[in-house]
Amino acid sequence: MANDKSFKIKNGLKAGRYLGSNGTDGSGSEGYSLAGASYDSVSFSVASQAGYPTSIVFNPDGTKMYVSDDTSNSVYQYTLSTGFDLSTASYASKSLSVSSQDTSPFGLALNNDGTKMYVLGDSSNTVYQYTLSTAYDLSTASYASLSFSVSSQDSVPTEIAFNNNGTKMYIVGVSNDSIFQYSLSTAFNVSTASYDSVSFSVASQDSAPYGFVFNGDGTKMYLFGDTNDNVFQYSLSTAFNLSTASYDSVSFNVSSEDSGGFGIAFNNDGTKLYLAGASNEVLYQYSTVLTTNTLDLSTGSVFEITPTSDIQVGLSNPAASGTVSQATLLLDGGASASYDIANAAYASKSFSVNAQDAIPQNIFLKPDGLTLYVIGSSNDSVYQYSLSVAGDISTASYDSVSFSVTSQEATPQGLFFKPDGTKMYVSGSVSDAVYQYTLSTAWDLSTASYDSVSFSISGANNSIYFKTDGTAFYASNGADDTIYQYTLSTAWDLSTASYASKSFSTATQDSLSYGVTLDSTGNKLYVVGLTTTPRVMQYTLSTAWDISTASYDNLTFTVSEDTAPVKTFFTSDGNKMFVLGTTNDTIYQYSTVTPATITYPSTLEFAGGTAPTSPAIGETDVITFSTTDGGTSYQAVQAIDGAK
């Protein structure tokens, strides 16, 4: 089958058309990728046990976790009901005091079968070895009267690690900002250790290196620095040999989660990263998996990829050395994240609804992005608009269609539609109730009629939002800055509604909070706050659609376009956010999509020495590859930048 794609080109370039046999690309993934790292919005507080968590260690299946604490001079054990998932962690009520050996335990490690534990003491600059009579059970631990001093290498040692068979030991220290290597003549017996006179300086990356860890085969090393709040990546050309280490110029900043930290750990395949934060006594979980797309040159010469996450593009199966092997990649701009208010940006697009209502209160966008609805309390009506370009608020125009709800509510504030457009729901602050309406023609407001069905809600209701299947809805109360959850025993039927005895207060973040919006999965909540500065605040629900499990993400987006925003709403794909501002009676549009980052292996040599930036959403880059040495190296050129 031939590939036949044509498109317009920006930047004054001519239109292009690409013909050739379609090739196939194989998708895969790899762990330990800082380039693809992202915060999972999952954390676990150890503050009830540890005042200064310094190191993290897991058992092989991730169902047990151990944390050392400098404040209490102890090691604590935790249980994870789902392996390596911090959201399922709980304290196992098991601990071990090491104060008889050292009053400042920092580093922590276990041997391969969990029968030995090692603590690196900062006070005595010594590694201490303990025996666990029951593997991985901290309550059975006792000091083995075995130790090894590292004071000759560093006076402030902070972390310890071993190679896979226990014949090598490593410590990092803040005094010299270096990692030091030791040999053990008897595996995992620290009393047989001796310094290899091998060290590796990390001072150029961080002046306060605290945590470090190796990947599974010892060819990569990761350092957690407290000065810059970064995780740094290094390569070892010979596994576990520090003399062959070099910095990869790859790092990942975690300052958004904590302003300081110490411990670092990965799960078994390197797809999850864990860090111990110092300022809040909290452990944080990250994803570190990178999707790979490999172009199989034996299957064709033209490839097309639309990434849905950050990816690395590679090539395989070229022609034999001495024969030219070429390929063309049509790389479409794709998204790696949506509902991303951390990287949200004003799209310089807006639409005023003042001509219809001077006090707009809420908005709703049809799932296809082509119809907009606004409710206002000046005329107590719902208004209908059309968008000539889906999801582009600047293309909106009034349909001259409205529907009055004044017979039910004198100050309507909440608005929501059933996904098929046959039901509409309105809430207000005068009657403190939610009302149900039927549209005999889906999405046509002129066909709306009141169902004589309502549900009373106590408090000043300013917004409503329904679960995607219609079995629950959420109402925000402006009087007490609380969101309440209700259950519908029959989906979308208000007559079957009842209070679910679940609520969540946003008053701690803002005493003037408005609106309630959730993402399509029910895992994220968005609320508008006005007390300090107009902004959108983000929360995580650890159990989807259960408002009682919400917690603040400490993440906000400042709204600079209006001083009194009251409602935010997203497109169905989460790529765009709309904010309704009551100062200017205007809806503002923002981008909340993060374009996927595309990386390439070192065997791809781009003209000019630098790989091109990733294409924007809705654009296509054309990249050509060629090799004459059987794929040992490739020459790559960006033929077109930004096709549309």
C-alpha positions in Angstrom: 0.0 0.0 0.0 1.4 3.4 -0.9 1.6 6.4 1.5 0.1 9.4 -0.2 0.0 12.5 2.0 -0.1 16.1 0.9 -0.3 19.3 3.0 0.3 23.0 3.1 3.5 24.3 4.5 4.1 27.3 6.7 7.1 29.6 6.6 6.7 30.3 2.9 7.7 26.7 1.9 6.1 25.0 -1.0 3.4 22.4 -0.5 4.7 18.8 -0.3 3.5 15.4 -1.3 5.1 12.1 -0.2 4.7 8.9 -2.0 6.2 5.6 -1.0 5.5 2.2 0.6 4.2 2.4 4.1 6.6 1.2 6.7 5.6 -0.1 10.1 7.0 1.1 13.4 7.2 -1.0 16.5 6.2 0.5 19.8 7.9 -0.3 23.0 9.0 1.3 26.2 12.0 1.7 28.5 12.5 2.6 32.1 14.9 4.8 34.0 14.1 7.7 31.6 14.5 11.1 33.2 13.7 12.6 29.8 10.3 11.1 30.1 9.8 11.7 33.8 6.6 13.2 35.2 5.0 13.5 38.6 2.2 11.0 39.3 0.5 13.3 41.7 1.0 10.5 44.2 2.6 11.1 47.6 2.8 9.5 51.0 3.5 11.3 54.3 5.8 9.7 56.8 5.5 12.7 59.2 3.9 10.6 61.9 7.0 8.4 62.1 9.9 10.3 60.5 10.7 13.9 61.0 13.6 13.9 58.5 13.4 11.0 56.0 16.8 10.3 54.5 16.6 7.1 52.5 14.1 4.8 50.8 14.4 1.1 50.1 11.8 -1.4 48.7 11.7 -5.2 48.9 11.8 -6.9 45.4 8.0 -7.0 44.8 7.4 -3.5 46.2 5.0 -4.5 48.9 7.4 -3.4 51.7 9.1 -0.1 52.0 11.7 1.1 54.5 12.6 4.6 55.4 15.5 5.8 57.6 14.9 8.9 59.7 17.6 11.3 61.0 15.3 12.8 63.7 14.3 9.6 65.6 17.5 7.7 64.7 15.3 4.8 63.4 14.3 2.8 60.4 10.6 2.4 59.7 8.7 -0.3 57.7 5.6 0.3 55.6 3.2 -2.0 53.7 2.0 -1.3 50.1 -1.1 -3.3 49.2 -0.2 -2.8 45.6 3.5 -3.2 44.9 5.3 0.1 44.3 2.2 2.2 44.5 2.7 4.8 47.1 -1.1 5.6 47.2 -1.6 2.2 48.9 1.1 2.6 51.5 0.5 2.3 55.3 2.7 2.1 58.3 3.4 -1.5 59.3 4.0 -0.5 62.9 7.5 -1.9 62.7 10.7 0.0 63.4 14.3 -0.4 64.5 16.3 2.1 66.5 19.9 2.4 65.5 20.8 5.1 68.0 23.2 2.7 69.8 25.3 2.7 66.6 24.7 6.2 65.2 22.5 9.2 66.1 22.3 10.4 62.5 21.3 7.5 60.1 21.3 8.6 56.5 22.0 5.8 54.0 20.0 2.6 53.9 20.3 -0.7 51.9 19.3 -4.4 52.0 21.0 -7.4 50.6 19.4 -9.5 47.8 17.3 -11.8 50.1 16.3 -9.3 52.7 18.3 -11.0 55.6 20.8 -8.2 55.9 20.3 -4.4 56.3 22.9 -1.7 56.2 22.8 1.8 57.7 25.2 4.5 56.9 25.7 6.8 59.9 26.5 10.4 59.4 27.6 11.0 63.0 30.3 8.3 63.0 30.9 8.1 59.2 30.4 4.4 59.4 28.4 1.6 57.7 26.7 -0.7 60.1 25.3 -4.2 59.3 22.2 -5.8 60.8 20.7 -9.2 60.6 17.0 -9.9 59.9 16.1 -13.4 61.2 12.9 -13.2 59.1 13.6 -11.8 55.6 12.3 -8.3 55.1 10.8 -8.2 58.6 12.2 -5.2 60.4 10.9 -6.3 63.7 13.3 -9.2 63.6 16.4 -7.0 63.0 19.4 -6.9 65.3 22.9 -5.4 65.0 25.4 -7.9 63.6 28.4 -6.2 65.3 29.9 -5.6 61.8 30.9 -2.2 60.6 33.2 -0.3 58.3 34.4 3.3 58.5 34.3 5.6 55.5 35.7 8.7 57.3 38.9 8.6 55.3 36.9 9.3 52.2 34.1 11.7 53.4 33.2 13.2 56.8 29.6 13.7 55.8 28.4 10.4 54.1 24.8 10.4 53.1 23.9 7.3 51.1 25.0 3.7 50.4 24.5 1.2 47.6 25.8 -2.2 46.5 26.3 -3.9 43.2 24.1 -6.9 42.4 26.3 -9.6 44.0 27.4 -7.6 47.0 31.1 -7.5 46.1 31.1 -3.7 45.6 29.9 -1.0 47.9 29.4 2.7 47.2 28.9 5.8 49.3 28.2 9.4 48.5 29.3 12.3 50.7 28.5 15.9 51.0 32.0 16.9 52.3 33.7 16.1 49.0 30.7 16.0 46.7 31.8 12.6 45.4 30.8 8.9 45.2 33.4 6.4 46.4 33.8 2.7 45.5 34.8 -0.2 47.8 35.4 -4.0 47.3 34.1 -6.6 49.7 36.1 -9.8 49.8 33.1 -11.6 51.3 29.8 -10.5 49.6 27.6 -8.3 51.6 29.9 -8.4 54.6 30.9 -4.8 55.3 33.7 -5.9 57.7 35.6 -7.2 54.7 35.4 -3.9 52.8 38.4 -2.0 51.4 38.6 1.3 49.5 39.3 0.8 45.8 40.9 4.3 45.5 38.2 5.0 42.9 35.9 8.0 43.2 33.7 10.1 41.0 33.0 13.8 41.6 29.5 15.2 41.1 30.3 18.7 42.3 29.6 20.1 38.8 26.0 19.0 39.1 25.2 19.6 42.8 27.1 20.8 45.9 24.8 18.8 48.3 24.5 15.2 46.9 22.4 13.1 49.2 20.8 10.2 47.4 22.0 8.0 44.6 21.1 4.7 43.1 22.1 2.4 40.1 19.8 1.0 37.5 19.4 -2.8 37.3 22.5 -3.6 35.4 24.8 -0.9 36.8 25.3 1.0 33.5 23.4 4.0 34.7 23.6 5.9 38.0 21.2 8.6 39.4 22.0 11.2 41.9 19.5 13.3 43.9 20.9 16.8 44.7 19.5 18.9 47.5 21.0 22.2 46.3 19.3 22.3 42.9 16.4 19.8 43.6 17.4 17.8 40.6 17.9 14.1 39.8 21.0 13.7 37.6 21.8 10.8 35.3 25.2 9.3 34.6 26.5 6.4 32.4 29.0 3.8 33.3 30.7 2.2 30.3 31.7 -0.7 32.5 28.9 -1.8 34.8 29.3 -0.7 38.4 32.8 0.7 37.7 32.9 4.3 38.9 36.1 5.0 37.0 34.1 4.7 33.8 31.3 7.1 34.9 30.4 10.2 33.0 27.5 12.8 33.3 24.8 12.3 30.6 23.8 16.0 30.7 20.3 14.7 31.6 18.4 15.9 34.7 14.9 16.2 36.1 13.8 19.0 38.4 11.4 18.2 41.3 11.2 21.5 43.0 7.5 21.7 42.3 7.0 18.9 44.8 9.5 19.8 47.5 12.2 22.4 48.1 14.7 19.8 49.4 15.2 16.1 49.5 17.5 13.1 50.2 16.4 9.6 49.4 16.0 8.1 45.9 14.7 4.7 44.7 13.3 3.1 41.5 11.0 0.1 41.1 12.4 -3.0 39.5 12.1 -2.0 35.8 12.8 1.7 36.3 9.4 2.9 35.3 8.7 4.5 38.7 10.9 6.9 40.7 10.6 7.7 44.4 12.1 10.6 46.3 12.1 11.6 49.9 11.3 15.2 50.5 12.9 17.0 53.4 10.7 20.0 54.0 7.3 18.1 54.3 8.4 14.6 55.4 6.7 13.3 52.3 7.7 10.6 49.7 6.8 11.4 46.1 6.2 9.1 43.2 7.1 9.7 39.5 6.7 7.9 36.2 10.0 7.4 34.4 9.0 5.3 31.4 9.8 6.5 27.8 7.8 5.1 24.9 10.0 4.1 21.9 8.9 3.9 18.3 11.3 2.0 16.0 11.0 2.4 12.3 11.5 -1.0 10.6 13.3 -0.1 7.4 12.7 -3.6 6.0 8.9 -2.9 5.8 8.9 0.4 3.8 10.4 3.8 3.3 7.7 6.2 4.5 6.5 6.3 8.1 3.9 8.4 10.0 3.8 8.8 13.8 1.3 10.8 15.9 2.7 10.5 19.4 0.3 10.3 22.4 3.2 10.6 24.8 6.9 11.6 24.9 8.7 9.1 22.6 12.2 8.3 21.3 12.3 7.5 17.6 14.8 4.9 16.4 15.4 2.8 13.3 16.1 -0.9 12.7 16.8 -3.4 9.9 18.5 -1.2 7.3 20.1 -2.5 4.2 23.5 -4.1 4.5 26.6 -2.0 4.8 27.6 -0.5 1.5 24.0 0.0 0.4 22.1 3.2 0.9 19.1 2.8 3.1 16.7 5.7 3.4 13.5 6.6 5.2 11.1 9.5 5.5 9.2 10.2 8.7 6.0 12.3 8.8 6.0 13.3 12.4 2.7 14.8 13.5 2.4 17.1 16.5 0.9 15.0 19.4 0.1 15.6 23.0 1.9 14.0 26.0 -0.5 15.5 28.6 -3.9 17.2 28.7 -5.7 19.1 31.5 -2.2 20.5 32.2 -2.8 23.7 34.1 0.9 23.7 35.2 1.8 24.6 31.6 -1.4 26.4 30.6 -1.1 29.5 28.4 -3.6 32.1 27.3 -4.5 31.5 23.7 -5.3 35.2 23.1 -8.9 34.2 22.2 -12.0 35.4 24.0 -15.7 36.0 23.5 -18.0 38.5 25.2 -21.5 37.5 26.3 -22.4 40.9 27.8 -24.9 41.5 25.0 -27.0 38.6 26.3 -26.4 38.9 30.0 -24.4 41.3 32.2 -24.1 38.8 35.0 -22.9 35.5 33.4 -22.6 32.7 35.9 -21.7 29.5 34.2 -20.8 27.9 30.8 -21.1 24.5 29.1 -19.5 23.3 25.9 -21.0 20.5 23.8 -18.6 17.6 23.6 -17.9 18.2 19.8 -16.9 21.8 20.7 -19.4 23.3 18.3 -22.1 24.6 20.6 -21.7 26.8 23.7 -24.2 27.5 26.4 -24.1 30.3 29.0 -26.4 30.9 32.0 -26.8 34.4 33.5 -28.6 35.8 36.5 -29.3 39.2 35.0 -32.1 37.8 32.9 -32.3 34.3 34.5 -31.8 32.6 31.2 -29.7 30.1 29.3 -28.2 31.2 26.0 -27.0 29.2 23.0 -24.1 30.0 20.7 -22.4 28.3 17.7 -18.7 27.9 17.2 -17.7 27.8 13.5 -14.4 26.1 14.5 -14.7 23.4 17.1 -13.3 24.5 20.5 -12.3 27.9 19.2 -14.1 30.4 21.4 -13.2 33.3 19.1 -15.4 31.9 16.4 -18.5 31.9 18.6 -21.7 33.7 17.6 -25.1 34.0 19.3 -27.8 31.8 17.9 -30.6 34.2 19.1 -31.9 31.2 21.1 -32.5 31.4 24.9 -34.5 29.7 27.6 -35.8 31.3 30.7 -35.5 29.5 34.1 -36.9 32.4 36.1 -40.0 30.3 37.1 -37.7 27.9 38.9 -34.7 30.0 40.0 -34.3 33.8 40.4 -30.5 33.6 40.6 -29.3 30.7 38.4 -25.6 29.8 38.7 -25.0 26.2 37.8 -25.4 24.6 34.3 -24.8 21.1 33.0 -26.0 18.9 30.1 -26.4 15.2 29.7 -23.8 13.9 27.1 -26.4 13.2 24.5 -27.9 16.7 24.8 -31.4 15.6 25.8 -31.3 16.7 29.4 -30.3 20.0 31.0 -29.7 20.8 34.7 -29.7 24.2 36.4 -28.9 25.2 39.9 -29.3 28.4 41.8 -28.6 30.2 45.1 -32.1 31.5 45.8 -34.0 28.3 45.9 -30.9 26.2 46.7 -32.1 23.4 44.3 -31.1 21.7 41.1 -33.7 21.6 38.3 -34.1 19.1 35.4 -35.2 19.9 31.9 -35.7 18.0 28.7 -34.7 19.0 25.2 -37.0 17.2 22.7 -34.3 17.9 20.0 -30.9 17.2 21.4 -28.8 20.3 22.0 -31.5 22.6 20.7 -32.3 25.0 23.5 -35.4 26.2 21.8 -37.0 22.7 22.4 -36.3 22.8 26.2 -39.0 22.3 28.8 -39.1 21.9 32.5 -39.6 18.3 33.8 -41.1 19.4 37.1 -38.3 17.5 38.7 -36.0 19.2 41.2 -33.7 18.3 44.1 -33.2 20.5 47.1 -29.6 21.3 48.2 -28.9 23.2 51.4 -26.6 26.2 51.0 -25.7 28.8 48.4 -25.2 26.7 45.3 -23.0 28.2 42.6 -22.1 25.3 40.4 -22.9 21.7 39.5 -21.0 18.9 37.7 -22.1 15.4 36.8 -20.2 12.2 36.6 -19.8 10.9 33.0 -22.3 8.1 33.6 -24.9 10.3 35.3 -24.9 8.3 38.6 -23.5 11.1 40.7 -23.3 14.9 40.7 -21.4 17.5 42.6 -22.5 20.8 43.9 -20.3 23.6 45.2 -21.5 25.7 48.1 -20.2 29.3 48.0 -21.3 29.9 51.6 -18.9 27.4 53.2 -16.4 26.7 50.3 -17.4 23.1 50.2 -18.2 20.7 47.4 -20.9 18.1 48.1 -21.5 14.7 46.3 -24.9 13.2 45.5 -25.9 9.9 44.1 -28.6 9.2 41.5 -29.9 5.6 41.7 -31.2 6.0 38.1 -28.7 7.8 35.9 -29.6 11.3 35.0 -32.8 11.2 36.9 -32.9 13.9 39.6 -35.9 12.4 41.2 -33.7 9.5 42.4 -31.0 11.7 43.9 -29.8 11.5 47.5 -26.9 12.9 49.5 -23.9 10.6 49.4 -22.6 11.9 52.7 -19.4 12.9 51.0 -17.9 16.4 50.8 -14.6 18.2 50.4 -13.7 21.7 51.6 -11.5 24.1 49.6 -11.5 26.8 52.3 -7.9 26.1 53.3 -6.8 27.1 49.8 -9.3 29.9 49.2 -12.2 31.4 51.2 -13.7 32.6 48.0 -13.9 29.5 45.9 -16.2 29.0 43.0 -17.2 26.3 40.5 -16.6 22.6 40.3 -15.1 20.9 37.3 -13.6 17.4 37.0 -11.6 15.8 34.3 -12.9 12.9 32.1 -11.5 10.3 34.5 -12.8 11.7 37.7 -9.3 11.8 39.1 -8.8 15.6 38.9 -10.8 18.4 40.4 -10.6 22.1 39.4 -11.9 25.0 41.4 -11.7 28.8 40.9 -10.3 30.9 43.8 -10.4 34.6 44.3 -9.1 35.5 47.7 -5.4 36.3 47.0 -5.3 36.3 43.2 -7.7 35.0 40.5 -6.6 31.5 39.8 -7.6 27.9 39.0 -6.7 25.4 41.7 -6.1 21.6 41.0 -6.9 18.7 43.3 -6.4 14.9 43.0 -9.1 12.3 43.9 -7.3 9.2 45.0 -10.5 7.3 44.3 -12.0 8.4 41.0 -15.3 10.4 41.4 -15.1 10.2 45.2 -15.0 13.8 46.3 -14.1 12.8 49.9 -10.7 11.5 48.7 -9.7 14.8 47.2 -6.4 16.4 48.2 -4.8 19.7 47.1 -2.0 19.3 44.5 -0.4 22.6 45.5 -0.9 23.6 41.8 -2.6 26.7 40.5 -2.9 28.6 37.3 -3.2 32.4 37.6 -6.0 34.1 35.6 -4.7 37.5 34.4 -7.4 38.3 32.0 -10.3 38.9 34.5 -10.3 39.9 38.1 -13.4 37.9 39.0 -13.5 34.5 37.2 -16.2 32.2 38.5 -16.1 29.0 36.3 -13.7 26.9 34.4 -14.5 24.3 31.7 -12.4 22.0 29.5 -12.9 20.6 26.0 -13.7 16.9 26.0 -10.0 16.0 25.3 -8.7 18.3 28.0 -6.5 20.2 25.6 -8.3 23.6 26.1 -9.6 25.3 29.1 -12.2 28.1 29.2 -12.6 30.6 32.1 -15.7 32.7 32.5 -14.9 36.1 33.9 -17.6 38.3 35.5 -15.7 41.6 35.5 -15.7 41.7 31.7 -18.5 39.2 31.1 -16.2 37.3 28.8 -15.0 33.8 28.2 -11.3 33.3 27.8 -9.5 30.4 26.1 -6.3 28.7 27.3 -4.2 25.9 26.0 -3.8 23.0 28.5 -2.0 20.5 26.3 1.7 19.6 26.5 3.1 18.7 23.1 5.0 15.4 23.1 8.7 15.6 23.3 10.6 13.7 20.6 14.1 12.4 21.3 16.5 10.4 19.1 19.4 8.0 19.9 23.0 9.1 19.5 23.4 7.1 16.3 21.2 9.7 14.5 23.4 12.6 13.4 21.3 15.7 12.5 22.6 18.4 10.2 24.0 21.1 12.3 24.5 18.8 15.2 21.2 19.5 17.0 17.9 17.5 16.7 14.9 19.6 15.7 12.3 20.6 18.2 9.0 18.7 18.3 6.2 19.8 16.0 3.3 21.8 17.5 -0.1 20.3 17.8 -1.8 20.2 14.4 1.5 20.5 12.5 3.7 17.9 10.8 7.5 17.8 10.5 9.1 15.8 7.7 12.4 14.2 8.6 14.6 12.1 6.3 17.1 9.4 7.5 19.9 7.6 5.5 22.6 5.2 6.3 25.3 3.5 4.3 27.0 1.4 7.0 24.2 -0.9 7.9 22.8 1.3 10.7 25.9 1.9 12.7 25.2 5.6 12.1 22.4 7.6 10.4 22.4 11.0 8.8 19.2 12.9 9.6 17.7 16.1 8.1 14.6 18.0 8.9 13.2 18.5 5.4 10.1 20.5 6.4 9.3 22.3 9.6 5.7 22.8 10.4 3.5 21.4 7.7 -0.3 21.9 8.1 
